[in-house]
């Protein structure tokens, strides 16, 4: 399933990317461009009441909640999603690109020295070049995902 989140749903977009879903997000996308993403097969996620009725009902979800965690739960339940743990952390949270394994020597100049010295497993976004590693935040994120999907 592929999504596009409007400018008010940046945190929801980030969490959907963490769950492995292809989720476009841009703060500068014009309304017509955003609505046009439905024609690409994306489900539009919006908090903008003015967009309701401007896209096919099966292509636009009006997100009522303000809390990003409630938003994630809502989208997962509404669409009957079953997030695949094998796809968690497979997308760049910054740009939505897919992450590929990277050799430590290939990222040495792009990570802090103390991180490079303590880790030997890295991923890199081929779209924007951001480098990821499994720090303590990953375990916290996994616990948060578990809470989000269980409630």
C-alpha positions in Angstrom: 0.0 0.0 0.0 1.3 3.4 -1.0 0.4 6.7 0.8 0.8 10.5 0.4 0.4 12.6 3.6 -0.4 16.3 3.5 1.6 19.0 5.2 -0.2 18.5 8.5 0.8 14.9 8.8 4.6 14.8 8.9 4.8 12.6 12.0 2.3 10.1 10.6 4.3 9.9 7.4 7.5 9.2 9.4 5.8 6.4 11.3 4.3 4.9 8.2 7.8 4.9 6.7 9.2 3.3 9.8 6.6 0.5 9.4 7.9 0.1 5.8 5.1 1.8 3.8 5.9 3.9 0.8 4.7 7.3 2.0 5.3 10.6 0.2 5.3 13.7 2.2 6.2 17.3 1.3 5.4 20.5 3.0 5.5 22.4 -0.3 3.1 20.3 -2.4 0.2 22.3 -3.9 -3.3 21.0 -3.3 -3.7 20.0 -7.0 -0.4 18.1 -6.9 -1.4 16.4 -3.7 -4.8 15.3 -5.1 -3.1 14.1 -8.3 -1.1 11.6 -6.3 -4.3 9.6 -5.9 -4.1 8.9 -9.7 -0.7 7.3 -9.0 -2.5 4.7 -6.8 -1.7 6.4 -3.6 -4.1 6.7 -0.7 -4.2 10.3 0.4 -4.0 11.1 4.1 -5.2 14.6 5.1 -6.4 16.7 8.0 -7.7 19.3 5.6 -11.5 19.3 5.7 -11.6 21.2 2.4 -10.2 18.2 0.6 -13.0 15.9 1.6 -15.0 15.1 -1.5 -12.3 16.2 -3.9 -10.9 12.7 -4.3 -12.6 9.4 -4.6 -13.7 8.1 -1.2 -11.4 5.1 -1.4 -8.4 7.4 -2.2 -8.7 9.9 0.6 -8.7 9.3 4.4 -9.5 12.3 6.5 -7.4 11.9 9.7 -9.3 13.2 12.6 -6.8 12.7 15.5 -4.1 15.2 16.4 -1.8 12.7 18.1 0.5 10.9 15.6 0.3 7.6 17.5 -3.5 7.7 17.4 -3.3 8.6 13.7 -1.1 5.5 13.0 -3.5 3.2 14.9 -6.4 4.7 13.0 -4.9 4.3 9.6 -3.8 0.7 10.4 -7.3 -0.2 11.7 -9.3 1.6 9.0 -7.4 -0.1 6.1 -6.9 -3.4 7.9 -3.1 -3.2 7.5 -0.9 -5.9 8.8 2.5 -4.3 8.9 5.3 -6.8 8.1 8.1 -6.7 10.7 10.6 -7.7 8.0 9.9 -4.3 6.4 10.2 -2.2 9.5 13.0 0.3 9.2 13.4 -0.3 5.4 12.7 3.2 4.3 14.4 6.5 4.9 12.4 8.6 7.4 13.7 11.8 5.7 12.9 11.1 2.1 11.0 7.8 1.8 13.8 6.2 -0.2 14.6 2.5 0.3 17.5 1.6 2.5 20.3 -0.7 1.4 23.1 -2.2 3.5 26.3 -0.2 3.5 29.8 -1.2 4.3 31.3 0.5 7.3 34.3 1.8 5.3 31.8 3.4 2.8 30.1 5.5 5.5 33.1 6.4 7.8 33.1 10.0 6.7 29.3 10.4 7.2 28.9 9.1 10.8 30.3 10.3 14.1 33.5 8.6 15.1 32.0 7.1 18.2 29.2 5.5 16.2 31.5 4.1 13.5 33.7 2.6 16.3 30.8 0.9 18.1 28.8 -0.3 15.1 29.5 -2.5 12.2 26.1 -2.7 10.5 24.9 0.4 8.6 22.2 1.2 6.0 22.2 4.0 3.5 19.4 5.7 1.6 20.3 5.5 -2.0 18.0 8.5 -2.7 19.4 11.1 -0.2 22.5 9.4 1.2 21.4 9.5 4.8 23.1 6.8 6.9 21.3 4.7 9.5 22.6 2.3 12.2 20.9 0.3 15.0 21.3 2.5 18.0 19.2 2.5 21.2 16.5 4.4 19.4 15.7 1.3 17.3 14.7 -0.7 20.4 12.6 2.1 21.7 10.9 2.4 18.3 10.3 -1.4 18.2 8.6 -1.1 21.6 6.5 1.8 20.4 5.5 -0.1 17.2 4.4 -3.0 19.4 2.3 -0.7 21.6 0.8 1.0 18.5 -0.2 -2.3 16.8 -1.5 -4.0 20.0 -3.8 -1.3 21.2 
